[in-house]
């Protein structure tokens, strides 16, 4: 079997000055890509965060990374708070800065980093949005309702795979036909850090994939030699943005009032698995989490659901 390759994701080219605080941005992003195995999406986010910081520095006449001290960093954080950014967004931008300045120290460009003296802002633990199994069923049945969808079998297969596997949007978009084992009801997906894992397919997803592969994918691919599982009407590989738009489209059609995204399907998968008795370690492997702490948020979701049921049903609730 040919080696698994991550789908190519377009990353905005980095255009920076060759001198000053931004001079090491290209080497830094190359380091993250080659040494840390970070995804193209993560690299794009770090690059955007840092470019905005460098532009802000330039506006204040600061050209050298060595001139970035606590006073400058405090002014930067105050600037971010003044833009009414979410605490999570500010925390991520601070992580980008810390990573960059640690790289400068590691490379011998700086002897020390003032950024490490800053603490990340405290984050409230927001419980993820979860759909009920009945709502998921309505969402999966949405493609084809009204006869206005060009490729309802493909769209239903995308939604069914999202929920059946708990995969991220980028992972579903990157699936290949050779990754699918319908008879054995599983598929292989490539996650963060190019880590491959096996995820199961339920009967609903298997049926949806069989219908799509038989009736719609041959028309979409045509004479092209493509192994991509999900393709657009022009035969191109799906992107995570296309998956996101599909989920939003059908959620609106069935009247789901919550903010729904592909990650909502992932959250729903995880919560429903725990409710069905899945072990937290097994769920960690299915979701592709590097740390069990990331998976444990779903135990809080399940506890929240049980508390709500108790309050509703207990005579003294």
Short mmCIF file of the C-alpha atoms (twelve columns), coordinates in Angstrom:
data_MODEL
# 
_entry.id   MODEL 
# 
loop_
_atom_site.group_PDB 
_atom_site.id 
_atom_site.type_symbol 
_atom_site.label_atom_id 
_atom_site.label_alt_id 
_atom_site.label_comp_id 
_atom_site.label_asym_id 
_atom_site.label_seq_id 
_atom_site.Cartn_x 
_atom_site.Cartn_y 
_atom_site.Cartn_z 
_atom_site.pdbx_PDB_model_num 
ATOM 1   C CA . UNK A 1   0.000   0.000  0.000   1 
ATOM 2   C CA . UNK A 2   1.438   3.437  -0.917  1 
ATOM 3   C CA . UNK A 3   2.632   5.638  1.961   1 
ATOM 4   C CA . UNK A 4   -0.021  7.897  3.444   1 
ATOM 5   C CA . UNK A 5   0.394   11.535 2.470   1 
ATOM 6   C CA . UNK A 6   -1.256  14.539 4.039   1 
ATOM 7   C CA . UNK A 7   -3.413  16.498 1.566   1 
ATOM 8   C CA . UNK A 8   -1.805  19.686 0.345   1 
ATOM 9   C CA . UNK A 9   -3.236  22.747 2.087   1 
ATOM 10  C CA . UNK A 10  -2.501  26.165 0.689   1 
ATOM 11  C CA . UNK A 11  -0.674  28.330 3.198   1 
ATOM 12  C CA . UNK A 12  -0.418  32.066 2.783   1 
ATOM 13  C CA . UNK A 13  3.151   32.887 1.763   1 
ATOM 14  C CA . UNK A 14  5.168   34.582 4.475   1 
ATOM 15  C CA . UNK A 15  6.576   37.918 3.332   1 
ATOM 16  C CA . UNK A 16  8.719   39.520 6.007   1 
ATOM 17  C CA . UNK A 17  11.653  41.857 6.268   1 
ATOM 18  C CA . UNK A 18  15.085  40.283 6.157   1 
ATOM 19  C CA . UNK A 19  16.195  42.247 9.216   1 
ATOM 20  C CA . UNK A 20  14.723  43.161 12.591  1 
ATOM 21  C CA . UNK A 21  12.347  41.309 14.884  1 
ATOM 22  C CA . UNK A 22  10.694  39.492 11.984  1 
ATOM 23  C CA . UNK A 23  13.922  38.298 10.358  1 
ATOM 24  C CA . UNK A 24  13.630  34.745 11.712  1 
ATOM 25  C CA . UNK A 25  9.969   34.117 10.898  1 
ATOM 26  C CA . UNK A 26  10.663  31.939 7.853   1 
ATOM 27  C CA . UNK A 27  13.244  29.769 9.681   1 
ATOM 28  C CA . UNK A 28  10.896  29.553 12.671  1 
ATOM 29  C CA . UNK A 29  7.977   28.273 10.578  1 
ATOM 30  C CA . UNK A 30  10.313  25.844 8.818   1 
ATOM 31  C CA . UNK A 31  11.434  24.603 12.239  1 
ATOM 32  C CA . UNK A 32  7.826   24.053 13.338  1 
ATOM 33  C CA . UNK A 33  7.057   22.201 10.130  1 
ATOM 34  C CA . UNK A 34  10.152  19.993 9.998   1 
ATOM 35  C CA . UNK A 35  11.070  19.460 13.650  1 
ATOM 36  C CA . UNK A 36  7.700   19.749 15.417  1 
ATOM 37  C CA . UNK A 37  5.504   18.257 12.675  1 
ATOM 38  C CA . UNK A 38  2.888   20.990 12.986  1 
ATOM 39  C CA . UNK A 39  0.074   21.081 10.449  1 
ATOM 40  C CA . UNK A 40  -0.271  23.665 7.693   1 
ATOM 41  C CA . UNK A 41  -3.289  25.161 9.467   1 
ATOM 42  C CA . UNK A 42  -1.308  25.652 12.689  1 
ATOM 43  C CA . UNK A 43  1.591   27.177 10.770  1 
ATOM 44  C CA . UNK A 44  -0.786  29.597 9.056   1 
ATOM 45  C CA . UNK A 45  -2.262  30.652 12.421  1 
ATOM 46  C CA . UNK A 46  1.179   31.193 13.995  1 
ATOM 47  C CA . UNK A 47  2.340   33.134 10.957  1 
ATOM 48  C CA . UNK A 48  -0.710  35.408 11.039  1 
ATOM 49  C CA . UNK A 49  -0.341  36.066 14.778  1 
ATOM 50  C CA . UNK A 50  3.331   36.938 14.465  1 
ATOM 51  C CA . UNK A 51  2.964   39.118 11.375  1 
ATOM 52  C CA . UNK A 52  0.354   41.198 13.177  1 
ATOM 53  C CA . UNK A 53  2.697   41.548 16.156  1 
ATOM 54  C CA . UNK A 54  5.565   42.638 13.921  1 
ATOM 55  C CA . UNK A 55  3.354   45.197 12.188  1 
ATOM 56  C CA . UNK A 56  2.375   46.575 15.589  1 
ATOM 57  C CA . UNK A 57  6.054   46.745 16.604  1 
ATOM 58  C CA . UNK A 58  6.902   48.553 13.395  1 
ATOM 59  C CA . UNK A 59  4.196   51.117 14.085  1 
ATOM 60  C CA . UNK A 60  5.873   51.879 17.395  1 
ATOM 61  C CA . UNK A 61  9.316   52.183 15.797  1 
ATOM 62  C CA . UNK A 62  10.649  48.943 17.332  1 
ATOM 63  C CA . UNK A 63  12.866  47.022 14.922  1 
ATOM 64  C CA . UNK A 64  14.863  44.657 17.135  1 
ATOM 65  C CA . UNK A 65  13.667  41.510 18.912  1 
ATOM 66  C CA . UNK A 66  16.056  42.382 21.748  1 
ATOM 67  C CA . UNK A 67  14.029  45.562 22.369  1 
ATOM 68  C CA . UNK A 68  10.893  43.544 23.166  1 
ATOM 69  C CA . UNK A 69  10.722  43.789 26.951  1 
ATOM 70  C CA . UNK A 70  7.931   43.515 29.509  1 
ATOM 71  C CA . UNK A 71  6.864   47.095 28.903  1 
ATOM 72  C CA . UNK A 72  6.438   46.453 25.177  1 
ATOM 73  C CA . UNK A 73  4.642   43.158 25.797  1 
ATOM 74  C CA . UNK A 74  2.278   44.750 28.310  1 
ATOM 75  C CA . UNK A 75  1.398   47.402 25.730  1 
ATOM 76  C CA . UNK A 76  0.784   44.641 23.162  1 
ATOM 77  C CA . UNK A 77  -1.564  42.776 25.503  1 
ATOM 78  C CA . UNK A 78  -3.371  46.025 26.281  1 
ATOM 79  C CA . UNK A 79  -3.733  46.577 22.530  1 
ATOM 80  C CA . UNK A 80  -5.272  43.116 22.100  1 
ATOM 81  C CA . UNK A 81  -7.697  43.629 25.001  1 
ATOM 82  C CA . UNK A 82  -8.672  46.974 23.474  1 
ATOM 83  C CA . UNK A 83  -9.798  45.134 20.334  1 
ATOM 84  C CA . UNK A 84  -12.225 43.089 22.465  1 
ATOM 85  C CA . UNK A 85  -10.661 39.814 21.398  1 
ATOM 86  C CA . UNK A 86  -11.709 36.623 23.154  1 
ATOM 87  C CA . UNK A 87  -9.480  35.475 26.003  1 
ATOM 88  C CA . UNK A 88  -8.750  32.252 24.110  1 
ATOM 89  C CA . UNK A 89  -7.582  34.258 21.083  1 
ATOM 90  C CA . UNK A 90  -5.256  36.386 23.204  1 
ATOM 91  C CA . UNK A 91  -3.887  33.257 24.894  1 
ATOM 92  C CA . UNK A 92  -3.147  31.670 21.507  1 
ATOM 93  C CA . UNK A 93  -1.333  34.791 20.294  1 
ATOM 94  C CA . UNK A 94  0.759   34.767 23.433  1 
ATOM 95  C CA . UNK A 95  1.662   31.132 22.763  1 
ATOM 96  C CA . UNK A 96  2.774   32.109 19.245  1 
ATOM 97  C CA . UNK A 97  5.041   34.803 20.704  1 
ATOM 98  C CA . UNK A 98  6.496   32.464 23.323  1 
ATOM 99  C CA . UNK A 99  7.275   29.829 20.706  1 
ATOM 100 C CA . UNK A 100 8.964   32.374 18.438  1 
ATOM 101 C CA . UNK A 101 11.112  33.965 21.135  1 
ATOM 102 C CA . UNK A 102 12.113  30.573 22.534  1 
ATOM 103 C CA . UNK A 103 13.267  29.724 19.024  1 
ATOM 104 C CA . UNK A 104 15.371  32.907 18.955  1 
ATOM 105 C CA . UNK A 105 17.011  31.893 22.257  1 
ATOM 106 C CA . UNK A 106 17.525  28.325 21.023  1 
ATOM 107 C CA . UNK A 107 19.163  29.686 17.860  1 
ATOM 108 C CA . UNK A 108 21.452  31.940 19.867  1 
ATOM 109 C CA . UNK A 109 19.953  35.174 18.501  1 
ATOM 110 C CA . UNK A 110 18.761  36.216 21.967  1 
ATOM 111 C CA . UNK A 111 20.282  35.335 25.328  1 
ATOM 112 C CA . UNK A 112 16.903  35.387 27.093  1 
ATOM 113 C CA . UNK A 113 13.234  36.019 26.376  1 
ATOM 114 C CA . UNK A 114 11.018  38.458 28.249  1 
ATOM 115 C CA . UNK A 115 7.934   36.719 26.846  1 
ATOM 116 C CA . UNK A 116 8.446   33.755 29.176  1 
ATOM 117 C CA . UNK A 117 7.848   36.062 32.132  1 
ATOM 118 C CA . UNK A 118 4.228   36.536 31.057  1 
ATOM 119 C CA . UNK A 119 1.505   34.205 32.280  1 
ATOM 120 C CA . UNK A 120 -1.224  33.116 29.906  1 
ATOM 121 C CA . UNK A 121 -4.640  34.572 30.735  1 
ATOM 122 C CA . UNK A 122 -6.907  32.296 32.730  1 
ATOM 123 C CA . UNK A 123 -9.379  30.482 30.535  1 
ATOM 124 C CA . UNK A 124 -12.822 29.469 31.580  1 
ATOM 125 C CA . UNK A 125 -13.547 25.906 30.575  1 
ATOM 126 C CA . UNK A 126 -16.331 26.231 28.041  1 
ATOM 127 C CA . UNK A 127 -18.261 23.007 27.596  1 
ATOM 128 C CA . UNK A 128 -18.547 22.120 23.907  1 
ATOM 129 C CA . UNK A 129 -21.870 22.293 22.108  1 
ATOM 130 C CA . UNK A 130 -23.405 18.835 21.763  1 
ATOM 131 C CA . UNK A 131 -26.359 17.703 19.657  1 
ATOM 132 C CA . UNK A 132 -28.795 15.061 20.861  1 
ATOM 133 C CA . UNK A 133 -28.884 11.753 18.943  1 
ATOM 134 C CA . UNK A 134 -32.324 12.720 17.605  1 
ATOM 135 C CA . UNK A 135 -30.989 16.037 16.305  1 
ATOM 136 C CA . UNK A 136 -28.058 14.263 14.659  1 
ATOM 137 C CA . UNK A 137 -30.528 11.957 12.901  1 
ATOM 138 C CA . UNK A 138 -32.416 14.973 11.556  1 
ATOM 139 C CA . UNK A 139 -29.177 16.533 10.351  1 
ATOM 140 C CA . UNK A 140 -28.087 13.356 8.542   1 
ATOM 141 C CA . UNK A 141 -31.475 13.161 6.820   1 
ATOM 142 C CA . UNK A 142 -31.311 16.784 5.628   1 
ATOM 143 C CA . UNK A 143 -29.433 16.300 2.319   1 
ATOM 144 C CA . UNK A 144 -31.941 15.739 -0.456  1 
ATOM 145 C CA . UNK A 145 -34.848 17.316 1.394   1 
ATOM 146 C CA . UNK A 146 -36.657 19.561 -1.062  1 
ATOM 147 C CA . UNK A 147 -34.730 18.251 -4.071  1 
ATOM 148 C CA . UNK A 148 -32.498 21.342 -4.314  1 
ATOM 149 C CA . UNK A 149 -29.148 19.702 -3.544  1 
ATOM 150 C CA . UNK A 150 -26.841 18.844 -6.430  1 
ATOM 151 C CA . UNK A 151 -25.100 15.952 -4.670  1 
ATOM 152 C CA . UNK A 152 -27.160 14.844 -1.666  1 
ATOM 153 C CA . UNK A 153 -25.550 11.396 -1.448  1 
ATOM 154 C CA . UNK A 154 -22.091 12.933 -1.129  1 
ATOM 155 C CA . UNK A 155 -23.260 15.461 1.439   1 
ATOM 156 C CA . UNK A 156 -25.024 12.798 3.502   1 
ATOM 157 C CA . UNK A 157 -21.888 10.649 3.414   1 
ATOM 158 C CA . UNK A 158 -19.765 13.568 4.656   1 
ATOM 159 C CA . UNK A 159 -22.121 14.238 7.577   1 
ATOM 160 C CA . UNK A 160 -22.413 10.539 8.399   1 
ATOM 161 C CA . UNK A 161 -18.622 10.045 8.435   1 
ATOM 162 C CA . UNK A 162 -18.129 13.134 10.630  1 
ATOM 163 C CA . UNK A 163 -20.482 11.745 13.257  1 
ATOM 164 C CA . UNK A 164 -19.538 8.069  12.939  1 
ATOM 165 C CA . UNK A 165 -15.810 8.651  13.336  1 
ATOM 166 C CA . UNK A 166 -15.507 11.843 15.377  1 
ATOM 167 C CA . UNK A 167 -12.859 12.984 12.902  1 
ATOM 168 C CA . UNK A 168 -11.911 16.618 12.393  1 
ATOM 169 C CA . UNK A 169 -13.084 18.415 9.252   1 
ATOM 170 C CA . UNK A 170 -9.577  18.370 7.755   1 
ATOM 171 C CA . UNK A 171 -9.277  14.636 8.441   1 
ATOM 172 C CA . UNK A 172 -12.556 13.854 6.675   1 
ATOM 173 C CA . UNK A 173 -11.652 16.127 3.767   1 
ATOM 174 C CA . UNK A 174 -8.337  14.289 3.390   1 
ATOM 175 C CA . UNK A 175 -9.772  10.760 3.287   1 
ATOM 176 C CA . UNK A 176 -8.943  8.592  0.289   1 
ATOM 177 C CA . UNK A 177 -10.982 5.795  -1.243  1 
ATOM 178 C CA . UNK A 178 -8.139  3.416  -0.345  1 
ATOM 179 C CA . UNK A 179 -8.562  4.399  3.316   1 
ATOM 180 C CA . UNK A 180 -12.098 3.009  3.446   1 
ATOM 181 C CA . UNK A 181 -12.867 -0.607 4.403   1 
ATOM 182 C CA . UNK A 182 -16.633 -0.833 4.116   1 
ATOM 183 C CA . UNK A 183 -16.842 -4.598 4.633   1 
ATOM 184 C CA . UNK A 184 -14.824 -4.341 7.840   1 
ATOM 185 C CA . UNK A 185 -16.546 -1.060 8.835   1 
ATOM 186 C CA . UNK A 186 -13.496 1.068  9.500   1 
ATOM 187 C CA . UNK A 187 -11.307 3.672  7.837   1 
ATOM 188 C CA . UNK A 188 -7.826  5.126  8.292   1 
ATOM 189 C CA . UNK A 189 -7.404  8.837  8.870   1 
ATOM 190 C CA . UNK A 190 -4.391  11.095 9.127   1 
ATOM 191 C CA . UNK A 191 -4.489  13.399 12.146  1 
ATOM 192 C CA . UNK A 192 -2.321  16.111 13.658  1 
ATOM 193 C CA . UNK A 193 1.398   15.543 13.442  1 
ATOM 194 C CA . UNK A 194 0.860   13.097 10.540  1 
ATOM 195 C CA . UNK A 195 -0.320  10.475 13.022  1 
ATOM 196 C CA . UNK A 196 -2.454  7.783  11.466  1 
ATOM 197 C CA . UNK A 197 -5.254  6.061  13.357  1 
ATOM 198 C CA . UNK A 198 -8.084  3.616  12.722  1 
ATOM 199 C CA . UNK A 199 -11.672 4.739  13.328  1 
ATOM 200 C CA . UNK A 200 -14.896 2.767  13.058  1 
ATOM 201 C CA . UNK A 201 -17.805 3.259  10.694  1 
ATOM 202 C CA . UNK A 202 -21.357 2.590  11.867  1 
ATOM 203 C CA . UNK A 203 -23.993 1.025  9.560   1 
ATOM 204 C CA . UNK A 204 -25.459 4.444  8.721   1 
ATOM 205 C CA . UNK A 205 -22.086 5.740  7.524   1 
ATOM 206 C CA . UNK A 206 -21.379 2.522  5.591   1 
ATOM 207 C CA . UNK A 207 -24.721 2.753  3.776   1 
ATOM 208 C CA . UNK A 208 -24.188 6.442  3.006   1 
ATOM 209 C CA . UNK A 209 -20.694 5.794  1.631   1 
ATOM 210 C CA . UNK A 210 -21.852 2.866  -0.491  1 
ATOM 211 C CA . UNK A 211 -24.580 4.978  -2.087  1 
ATOM 212 C CA . UNK A 212 -22.199 7.885  -2.742  1 
ATOM 213 C CA . UNK A 213 -19.426 5.696  -4.164  1 
ATOM 214 C CA . UNK A 214 -21.839 3.890  -6.468  1 
ATOM 215 C CA . UNK A 215 -24.004 6.719  -7.757  1 
ATOM 216 C CA . UNK A 216 -22.342 10.140 -7.382  1 
ATOM 217 C CA . UNK A 217 -18.582 9.927  -7.031  1 
ATOM 218 C CA . UNK A 218 -18.053 8.403  -10.529 1 
ATOM 219 C CA . UNK A 219 -19.852 11.419 -12.029 1 
ATOM 220 C CA . UNK A 220 -17.837 13.893 -9.956  1 
ATOM 221 C CA . UNK A 221 -14.456 12.325 -10.704 1 
ATOM 222 C CA . UNK A 222 -15.136 11.556 -14.368 1 
ATOM 223 C CA . UNK A 223 -12.032 10.425 -16.200 1 
ATOM 224 C CA . UNK A 224 -9.645  11.867 -13.608 1 
ATOM 225 C CA . UNK A 225 -7.294  9.545  -11.778 1 
ATOM 226 C CA . UNK A 226 -8.184  10.515 -8.213  1 
ATOM 227 C CA . UNK A 227 -8.104  8.556  -4.979  1 
ATOM 228 C CA . UNK A 228 -9.693  11.364 -2.947  1 
ATOM 229 C CA . UNK A 229 -12.892 10.168 -1.311  1 
ATOM 230 C CA . UNK A 230 -14.853 13.419 -1.251  1 
ATOM 231 C CA . UNK A 231 -14.558 15.723 -4.250  1 
ATOM 232 C CA . UNK A 232 -16.271 18.882 -5.464  1 
ATOM 233 C CA . UNK A 233 -18.393 19.187 -8.587  1 
ATOM 234 C CA . UNK A 234 -15.219 20.041 -10.514 1 
ATOM 235 C CA . UNK A 235 -13.522 16.905 -9.229  1 
ATOM 236 C CA . UNK A 236 -11.206 18.732 -6.855  1 
ATOM 237 C CA . UNK A 237 -10.277 17.541 -3.385  1 
ATOM 238 C CA . UNK A 238 -12.546 18.692 -0.560  1 
ATOM 239 C CA . UNK A 239 -11.212 21.250 1.901   1 
ATOM 240 C CA . UNK A 240 -12.152 21.687 5.551   1 
ATOM 241 C CA . UNK A 241 -13.903 24.930 4.575   1 
ATOM 242 C CA . UNK A 242 -16.210 23.017 2.209   1 
ATOM 243 C CA . UNK A 243 -17.013 20.562 5.007   1 
ATOM 244 C CA . UNK A 244 -17.748 23.488 7.338   1 
ATOM 245 C CA . UNK A 245 -20.138 25.065 4.820   1 
ATOM 246 C CA . UNK A 246 -21.982 21.774 4.339   1 
ATOM 247 C CA . UNK A 247 -22.567 21.351 8.063   1 
ATOM 248 C CA . UNK A 248 -23.789 24.954 8.421   1 
ATOM 249 C CA . UNK A 249 -26.084 24.607 5.421   1 
ATOM 250 C CA . UNK A 250 -27.893 21.498 6.611   1 
ATOM 251 C CA . UNK A 251 -28.002 22.587 10.252  1 
ATOM 252 C CA . UNK A 252 -29.859 25.706 9.161   1 
ATOM 253 C CA . UNK A 253 -32.198 23.624 6.991   1 
ATOM 254 C CA . UNK A 254 -33.393 21.464 9.877   1 
ATOM 255 C CA . UNK A 255 -33.712 24.440 12.214  1 
ATOM 256 C CA . UNK A 256 -30.853 23.774 14.637  1 
ATOM 257 C CA . UNK A 257 -30.587 26.993 16.627  1 
ATOM 258 C CA . UNK A 258 -27.198 26.216 18.184  1 
ATOM 259 C CA . UNK A 259 -23.951 27.259 16.538  1 
ATOM 260 C CA . UNK A 260 -23.083 24.083 14.683  1 
ATOM 261 C CA . UNK A 261 -19.780 23.249 12.990  1 
ATOM 262 C CA . UNK A 262 -17.920 20.061 12.028  1 
ATOM 263 C CA . UNK A 263 -16.398 20.114 15.503  1 
ATOM 264 C CA . UNK A 264 -19.929 19.979 16.947  1 
ATOM 265 C CA . UNK A 265 -20.277 16.588 15.274  1 
ATOM 266 C CA . UNK A 266 -16.977 15.547 16.873  1 
ATOM 267 C CA . UNK A 267 -18.156 16.741 20.288  1 
ATOM 268 C CA . UNK A 268 -21.457 14.904 19.850  1 
ATOM 269 C CA . UNK A 269 -19.673 11.704 18.840  1 
ATOM 270 C CA . UNK A 270 -17.438 11.821 21.924  1 
ATOM 271 C CA . UNK A 271 -20.247 12.618 24.358  1 
ATOM 272 C CA . UNK A 272 -22.558 9.952  22.964  1 
ATOM 273 C CA . UNK A 273 -19.723 7.394  23.113  1 
ATOM 274 C CA . UNK A 274 -19.178 8.140  26.808  1 
ATOM 275 C CA . UNK A 275 -22.911 7.970  27.453  1 
ATOM 276 C CA . UNK A 276 -22.887 4.538  25.824  1 
ATOM 277 C CA . UNK A 277 -20.186 3.276  28.166  1 
ATOM 278 C CA . UNK A 278 -16.954 3.905  26.231  1 
ATOM 279 C CA . UNK A 279 -13.762 4.104  28.297  1 
ATOM 280 C CA . UNK A 280 -11.980 7.451  28.354  1 
ATOM 281 C CA . UNK A 281 -8.681  5.935  27.131  1 
ATOM 282 C CA . UNK A 282 -10.380 4.294  24.160  1 
ATOM 283 C CA . UNK A 283 -12.080 7.580  23.334  1 
ATOM 284 C CA . UNK A 284 -8.712  9.335  23.473  1 
ATOM 285 C CA . UNK A 285 -7.372  6.980  20.807  1 
ATOM 286 C CA . UNK A 286 -10.451 7.349  18.615  1 
ATOM 287 C CA . UNK A 287 -10.256 11.143 18.733  1 
ATOM 288 C CA . UNK A 288 -6.498  11.215 18.196  1 
ATOM 289 C CA . UNK A 289 -5.780  13.291 21.307  1 
ATOM 290 C CA . UNK A 290 -2.152  13.405 22.397  1 
ATOM 291 C CA . UNK A 291 -3.143  14.055 26.025  1 
ATOM 292 C CA . UNK A 292 -5.885  12.462 28.098  1 
ATOM 293 C CA . UNK A 293 -6.562  15.898 29.597  1 
ATOM 294 C CA . UNK A 294 -7.978  17.049 26.258  1 
ATOM 295 C CA . UNK A 295 -10.388 14.123 26.209  1 
ATOM 296 C CA . UNK A 296 -11.513 14.642 29.796  1 
ATOM 297 C CA . UNK A 297 -13.572 17.701 28.857  1 
ATOM 298 C CA . UNK A 298 -16.191 15.263 27.571  1 
ATOM 299 C CA . UNK A 299 -16.545 13.700 31.006  1 
ATOM 300 C CA . UNK A 300 -17.595 17.157 32.210  1 
ATOM 301 C CA . UNK A 301 -20.146 17.339 29.399  1 
ATOM 302 C CA . UNK A 302 -21.575 13.980 30.411  1 
ATOM 303 C CA . UNK A 303 -21.694 15.007 34.075  1 
ATOM 304 C CA . UNK A 304 -23.477 18.196 33.052  1 
ATOM 305 C CA . UNK A 305 -26.077 16.162 31.157  1 
ATOM 306 C CA . UNK A 306 -26.635 13.824 34.103  1 
ATOM 307 C CA . UNK A 307 -27.060 16.757 36.487  1 
ATOM 308 C CA . UNK A 308 -29.658 18.278 34.157  1 
ATOM 309 C CA . UNK A 309 -31.563 14.976 34.009  1 
ATOM 310 C CA . UNK A 310 -31.441 14.680 37.795  1 
ATOM 311 C CA . UNK A 311 -32.722 18.244 38.254  1 
ATOM 312 C CA . UNK A 312 -35.550 17.597 35.788  1 
ATOM 313 C CA . UNK A 313 -36.645 14.172 36.960  1 
ATOM 314 C CA . UNK A 314 -35.963 13.990 40.689  1 
ATOM 315 C CA . UNK A 315 -38.932 14.889 42.900  1 
ATOM 316 C CA . UNK A 316 -36.755 17.368 44.767  1 
ATOM 317 C CA . UNK A 317 -34.591 18.300 41.795  1 
# 
